[in-house]
């Protein structure tokens, strides 16, 4: 398991559209330059770790990442890690855990995020099935101890079948063998329901629980009283817009607010 402080602050590096994506415009050098700039801003502000994701590649595929996307993500992730030296994660959107593991192995990253690790979800990409068995077996094959951070009731999705949050958390942790759990609001940048955090915390007391969306400086203390860490993207961007660069002032303000929660 990646060693992170409690609570842990993980900043998101949203990659611009990669080669082959519908919105792709920039050269790979320009994409990496933007990613490194955001990573440096987050590192200087005091974040403990970073996670790289191909946010610009929408509409996302529900299946495997195209080869060009996978290769570009690996190059970008490796460069980000080399530039800032922080523990690094990978999220291969929408749900390609095998690609994320491969990228993490190549870039010497410490963890991956899997949006649908167990169960079945209806999403804007269609039906996505969790592949915990494939993910954990592939990790074993790679011989790398890359931690799996898995969402419970992930944003932009609705679970299919009988469902309650506590049961989903237990299945993600104990049947899916996730190393840490993530709780989100309904969409990117949307606030998490504190009651959902409490439910997951009570159901799975031996796993770290992270806030996965909607965290901002003004809510950091409240959230970190309930969670072991936060994954922050939109909340530290210029104008609060996900596609914009990291706002260095907002990033510093978030870390300052979170550090006050650490002292409590």
C-alpha positions as CSV (number, residue, x, y, z in Angstrom):
1,X,0.0,0.0,0.0
2,X,1.3,3.4,-0.9
3,X,2.5,5.3,2.2
4,X,0.5,8.6,2.5
5,X,-0.1,10.8,5.6
6,X,-3.4,11.0,7.3
7,X,-5.3,12.7,6.0
8,X,-3.9,12.5,2.5
9,X,-4.2,15.3,-0.1
10,X,-4.2,14.0,-3.7
11,X,-4.3,16.5,-6.5
12,X,-5.6,15.6,-10.0
13,X,-3.6,16.2,-13.1
14,X,-6.3,16.3,-15.9
15,X,-4.6,15.6,-19.2
16,X,-5.6,17.5,-22.3
17,X,-7.2,15.4,-25.1
18,X,-4.7,12.7,-26.1
19,X,-3.9,11.6,-29.7
20,X,-6.9,9.9,-31.2
21,X,-9.4,11.5,-28.9
22,X,-12.3,13.5,-30.6
23,X,-11.1,16.8,-29.1
24,X,-7.4,16.3,-29.6
25,X,-5.5,19.4,-30.8
26,X,-2.2,19.7,-28.9
27,X,1.1,17.9,-29.6
28,X,2.1,15.4,-27.0
29,X,4.9,17.8,-25.9
30,X,2.3,20.5,-25.2
31,X,0.0,18.1,-23.4
32,X,2.9,17.0,-21.1
33,X,4.0,20.6,-20.6
34,X,0.5,21.5,-19.3
35,X,0.4,18.4,-17.1
36,X,3.8,19.1,-15.6
37,X,2.8,22.8,-14.9
38,X,-0.3,21.7,-13.0
39,X,1.7,19.0,-11.2
40,X,4.3,21.5,-10.1
41,X,1.6,23.9,-8.8
42,X,0.0,21.1,-6.8
43,X,3.4,20.0,-5.4
44,X,4.5,23.5,-4.4
45,X,1.1,24.1,-2.7
46,X,1.8,21.0,-0.5
47,X,-0.2,18.2,-1.9
48,X,1.0,14.7,-0.8
49,X,0.4,12.8,-4.1
50,X,-1.0,13.2,-7.6
51,X,-3.2,11.2,-9.9
52,X,-3.1,11.5,-13.7
53,X,-6.2,10.9,-15.7
54,X,-7.2,11.2,-19.3
55,X,-10.1,13.6,-18.6
56,X,-9.8,15.3,-22.0
57,X,-10.6,12.1,-23.9
58,X,-14.4,12.4,-23.6
59,X,-16.5,10.8,-24.7
60,X,-14.8,8.0,-22.9
61,X,-14.8,4.4,-24.0
62,X,-16.5,1.8,-21.7
63,X,-14.0,-0.8,-22.9
64,X,-10.2,-0.8,-23.4
65,X,-8.2,2.4,-24.0
66,X,-7.0,2.8,-27.6
67,X,-3.3,2.0,-27.9
68,X,-2.4,5.7,-28.6
69,X,-4.1,6.9,-25.5
70,X,-2.5,4.2,-23.4
71,X,1.0,5.1,-24.7
72,X,0.5,8.8,-24.4
73,X,-0.7,8.4,-20.8
74,X,2.3,6.3,-19.9
75,X,4.7,9.0,-21.3
76,X,2.8,11.8,-19.5
77,X,2.6,10.0,-16.2
78,X,6.3,9.1,-16.2
79,X,7.2,12.7,-16.9
80,X,5.0,14.1,-14.2
81,X,6.5,11.6,-11.6
82,X,10.1,12.5,-12.7
83,X,9.3,16.3,-12.4
84,X,7.7,16.4,-9.0
85,X,8.8,13.2,-7.2
86,X,5.5,12.7,-5.4
87,X,3.6,9.4,-5.2
88,X,1.6,9.0,-8.3
89,X,-1.7,7.4,-9.3
90,X,-3.4,6.6,-12.6
91,X,-7.0,6.7,-13.6
92,X,-7.7,5.3,-17.1
93,X,-11.1,6.6,-17.9
94,X,-13.7,5.3,-18.1
95,X,-12.8,2.0,-16.5
96,X,-9.8,0.4,-18.0
97,X,-8.1,-0.9,-14.9
98,X,-5.7,-3.2,-16.8
99,X,-4.4,-0.2,-18.8
100,X,-4.1,1.8,-15.6
101,X,-2.0,-0.9,-14.1
102,X,0.2,-1.1,-17.2
103,X,0.7,2.6,-17.2
104,X,1.4,2.6,-13.5
105,X,4.0,-0.2,-13.9
106,X,5.7,1.7,-16.7
107,X,5.7,5.0,-15.0
108,X,6.5,3.7,-11.5
109,X,3.2,4.9,-10.1
110,X,2.0,3.8,-6.7
111,X,-1.8,3.3,-7.1
112,X,-4.6,3.3,-9.6
113,X,-8.3,4.5,-9.4
114,X,-11.0,2.1,-10.7
115,X,-14.4,3.7,-11.1
116,X,-16.4,0.4,-11.3
117,X,-14.4,-2.3,-9.5
118,X,-17.3,-4.6,-8.6
119,X,-20.9,-4.8,-9.6
120,X,-22.6,-3.4,-12.6
121,X,-23.3,0.3,-13.4
122,X,-25.4,2.2,-15.9
123,X,-23.2,5.1,-17.1
124,X,-23.1,7.6,-19.9
125,X,-20.8,5.1,-21.7
126,X,-23.4,2.4,-21.4
127,X,-23.3,-0.7,-19.1
128,X,-20.0,-1.1,-17.3
129,X,-19.2,-4.3,-15.4
130,X,-16.7,-4.5,-12.6
131,X,-13.7,-6.7,-13.3
132,X,-12.0,-7.1,-9.9
133,X,-10.9,-10.6,-10.7
134,X,-9.1,-9.5,-13.9
135,X,-7.6,-6.4,-12.2
136,X,-6.2,-8.3,-9.2
137,X,-4.9,-11.2,-11.3
138,X,-3.2,-8.8,-13.7
139,X,-1.6,-7.0,-10.8
140,X,-0.3,-10.3,-9.5
141,X,1.1,-11.1,-13.0
142,X,2.9,-7.8,-13.2
143,X,4.6,-8.5,-9.8
144,X,3.9,-4.9,-8.7
145,X,2.3,-3.9,-5.4
146,X,0.2,-1.1,-7.0
147,X,-2.6,-0.2,-4.7
148,X,-6.2,-0.3,-6.0
149,X,-8.4,2.7,-5.0
150,X,-11.9,1.8,-5.9
151,X,-15.0,3.9,-6.1
152,X,-18.2,3.0,-4.3
153,X,-21.3,4.3,-6.2
154,X,-19.2,6.3,-8.5
155,X,-20.2,9.6,-10.1
156,X,-21.9,9.8,-13.5
157,X,-23.3,6.3,-12.9
158,X,-26.2,4.4,-11.3
159,X,-25.8,0.9,-9.8
160,X,-27.9,-1.9,-11.4
161,X,-29.7,-4.4,-9.2
162,X,-30.5,-4.5,-5.5
163,X,-28.2,-2.0,-3.8
164,X,-27.3,-0.3,-0.6
165,X,-24.1,1.7,0.0
166,X,-22.9,-0.2,3.0
167,X,-23.1,-3.6,1.3
168,X,-21.4,-2.1,-1.8
169,X,-18.6,-0.8,0.3
170,X,-18.1,-4.2,2.0
171,X,-18.2,-6.1,-1.3
172,X,-15.7,-3.6,-2.8
173,X,-13.3,-4.1,0.1
174,X,-13.7,-7.7,1.0
175,X,-14.7,-9.5,-2.2
176,X,-13.1,-7.1,-4.6
177,X,-10.0,-6.7,-2.4
178,X,-9.7,-3.0,-3.0
179,X,-7.0,-1.3,-0.9
180,X,-8.9,2.0,-0.4
181,X,-12.4,3.2,-1.1
182,X,-13.6,6.4,-2.8
183,X,-16.9,8.2,-2.2
184,X,-18.1,10.8,-4.7
185,X,-21.0,13.1,-5.4
186,X,-23.2,12.5,-8.5
187,X,-21.0,14.3,-11.0
188,X,-17.5,15.8,-11.5
189,X,-17.1,18.7,-9.1
190,X,-20.3,17.8,-7.1
191,X,-20.1,17.7,-3.4
192,X,-20.1,14.4,-1.5
193,X,-23.0,13.7,0.9
194,X,-21.4,13.5,4.4
195,X,-23.9,10.7,5.3
196,X,-22.5,8.6,2.5
197,X,-19.0,9.0,3.9
198,X,-20.2,7.9,7.4
199,X,-22.0,4.9,5.9
200,X,-18.9,3.7,4.1
201,X,-16.6,4.4,7.1
202,X,-18.8,2.4,9.4
203,X,-19.2,-0.5,6.9
204,X,-15.5,-0.8,6.2
205,X,-13.4,0.4,9.1
206,X,-10.1,-1.2,8.1
207,X,-9.8,0.6,4.7
208,X,-8.9,4.2,4.0
209,X,-11.8,6.2,2.7
210,X,-11.3,9.1,0.3
211,X,-13.5,11.9,-0.9
212,X,-13.5,11.7,-4.7
213,X,-15.3,14.8,-5.9
214,X,-16.5,18.3,-4.9
215,X,-13.9,19.0,-2.2
216,X,-13.1,22.7,-1.8
217,X,-11.1,24.8,0.8
218,X,-14.3,25.8,2.6
219,X,-15.4,22.2,3.0
220,X,-12.0,20.6,3.6
221,X,-12.1,20.5,7.4
222,X,-15.6,19.0,7.5
223,X,-14.8,16.3,4.9
224,X,-11.5,15.4,6.6
225,X,-13.2,14.9,9.9
226,X,-15.0,12.0,8.1
227,X,-12.5,10.7,5.6
228,X,-8.8,9.7,5.4
229,X,-8.1,12.0,2.5
230,X,-9.4,13.8,-0.5
231,X,-8.8,13.7,-4.3
232,X,-9.1,17.2,-5.5
233,X,-9.4,18.4,-9.1
234,X,-12.1,21.0,-10.0
235,X,-11.9,22.6,-6.6
236,X,-8.4,24.0,-7.2
237,X,-8.8,25.0,-10.9
238,X,-9.0,28.5,-12.2
239,X,-12.6,29.7,-12.0
240,X,-13.6,26.3,-10.6
241,X,-13.7,24.8,-14.1
242,X,-12.3,21.4,-14.5
243,X,-10.6,22.0,-17.9
244,X,-8.7,25.0,-16.7
245,X,-5.2,25.1,-15.3
246,X,-4.5,24.7,-11.6
247,X,-5.0,27.9,-9.7
248,X,-1.9,28.1,-7.5
249,X,-3.7,30.4,-4.9
250,X,-6.7,28.0,-4.7
251,X,-4.3,25.0,-4.3
252,X,-2.5,26.8,-1.4
253,X,-5.8,27.7,0.2
254,X,-7.0,24.2,0.1
255,X,-3.8,22.8,1.6
256,X,-3.9,25.4,4.3
257,X,-7.5,24.5,5.2
258,X,-6.7,20.8,5.1
259,X,-3.6,21.2,7.4
260,X,-5.8,22.9,10.0
261,X,-8.0,19.8,9.9
262,X,-4.8,17.7,10.4
263,X,-4.0,19.6,13.6
264,X,-7.5,19.0,15.1
